[in-house]
Amino acid sequence: MSKKKSEAKTGEKAKKSKVSQEAPVAKAKEAAPTKPAPKKRAAPKTAAAKKPTAKKSKRPANEDIALRAYFIAERRQKLGWFGDETQDWVEAERQLLKEAGLKA
């Protein structure tokens, strides 16, 4: 036989041996039973499970307090009352909390 024919035959044998090796693996995969993943069920919703949400206490922004404190200071100086900027700030914050309906 020629060299090409013998190489062709050995190539065919190699292919067959590869196929025979792969076939049991493929059969094993097909033979293994596969179960679908169980579906998750949502818990039933009840009226008792819902809790009333409390409103978040919205504190006034520092810019709002500073603006109010400025006007309090202007009025205080105009009327000649004693005080300082810390008192103005605290008073401004108190007023804004009262207007928002929150406790000071």
C-alpha atoms as one frame of an Amber mdcrd trajectory, in Angstrom:
protein
   0.000   0.000   0.000   0.993   3.491  -0.492   1.937   5.809   2.278  -1.101
   8.065   1.784  -3.559   5.163   1.989  -2.034   3.856   5.202  -2.176   7.349
   6.748  -5.783   7.674   5.653  -6.688   4.356   7.284  -4.913   5.246  10.515
  -6.696   8.624  10.463 -10.042   6.859  10.115  -9.174   4.554  12.999  -8.235
   7.541  15.131 -11.546   9.220  14.307 -13.479   6.071  15.164 -11.662   5.693
  18.439 -12.426   9.299  19.344 -16.076   8.822  18.493 -16.254   5.625  20.494
 -14.702   7.406  23.475 -17.090  10.362  23.247 -20.192   8.280  22.733 -20.359
   6.824  26.276 -20.018  10.319  27.735 -22.855  11.605  25.597 -24.986   8.593
  26.526 -24.228   9.129  30.196 -25.399  12.722  29.941 -28.597  11.673  28.205
 -29.240   8.865  30.669 -28.975  11.096  33.746 -32.462  12.245  34.749 -32.770
  15.996  35.064 -35.295  17.509  37.391 -36.575  21.027  36.826 -35.712  23.455
  39.579 -38.568  23.828  42.076 -40.454  27.076  41.733 -40.364  29.432  44.661
 -43.723  30.440  45.973 -44.375  33.850  47.401 -45.704  34.026  50.924 -49.363
  34.991  51.057 -49.890  38.630  51.852 -52.129  39.473  54.751 -53.382  42.747
  56.085 -51.793  42.023  59.471 -48.351  41.656  57.869 -48.337  45.244  56.647
 -47.101  47.702  59.207 -47.982  51.353  58.966 -44.905  53.304  58.003 -44.044
  56.257  60.169 -43.294  59.510  58.440 -39.634  60.370  58.424 -38.946  63.470
  60.441 -37.808  65.980  57.883 -35.562  68.429  59.632 -35.116  71.838  58.043
 -32.040  72.287  55.879 -29.144  74.326  57.242 -29.661  76.883  54.469 -33.248
  77.434  55.601 -32.180  77.795  59.224 -29.403  80.221  58.264 -31.803  82.386
  56.263 -34.323  82.498  59.102 -31.546  83.217  61.629 -30.384  86.126  59.438
 -33.817  87.740  59.536 -34.132  87.133  63.283 -30.730  88.811  63.787 -31.748
  91.771  61.597 -34.930  92.270  63.610 -33.092  91.831  66.925 -30.470  94.459
  66.005 -33.101  96.864  64.695 -35.024  96.669  67.948 -31.841  96.843  70.029
 -32.355  93.515  71.790 -29.450  91.630  73.272 -28.412  88.319  71.780 -25.928
  86.564  69.561 -25.886  84.444  66.414 -26.155  81.167  68.355 -29.421  82.291
  69.932 -30.638  83.402  66.497 -29.789  79.987  65.034 -31.562  78.090  67.833
 -34.629  80.330  67.559 -34.725  79.932  63.761 -34.519  76.144  64.057 -37.275
  76.121  66.696 -39.558  78.228  64.516 -39.031  76.083  61.423 -39.658  72.864
  63.330 -42.859  74.328  64.771 -44.024  75.370  61.288 -43.293  71.870  59.940
 -45.344  70.355  62.778 -42.366  68.580  64.350 -41.282  68.657  67.958 -38.317
  70.861  68.735
